[in-house]
């Protein structure tokens, strides 16, 4: 809820394929848990112009899309970069991305063309959201953001020791006795 930052008056559109867990979170559970309307648009294949035109035609207030979709929306002919005056996003106010790293260049370009910040989140199908850049947080391009409540996320070395800020290592989640409901317990 901190990352999505939705209200009951929002209309959330998640452009991911229905086969991804991102669709369940971004089109189903996430908006519904916050009393938000989930917008659906059938597209037989990814089309950046159709996505941008949808924001001009429908009152979508929040977007969740994979970083590759952001990049194509910025660079494809007839889209934001090449013809940004054509697109007026009258209601769009909150943009989210998850599924792969967002190119810092695309993030900056999106912000300069639309005035909107893309809030990046990190998680996996098996564990859900664990880190995110959230509203009112200073965003460092290329960063996963901060631990999403209630996760205690640390960067550790090969021995399991917590590393100081700025050091590269593995992402670890400290677990208490209670297993979070979003975490997969095993594959069968």
Order of alpha helices (4+ residues) and beta strands (2+ residues): beta-alpha-beta-alpha-beta-alpha-alpha-beta-alpha-beta-beta-beta-beta-beta
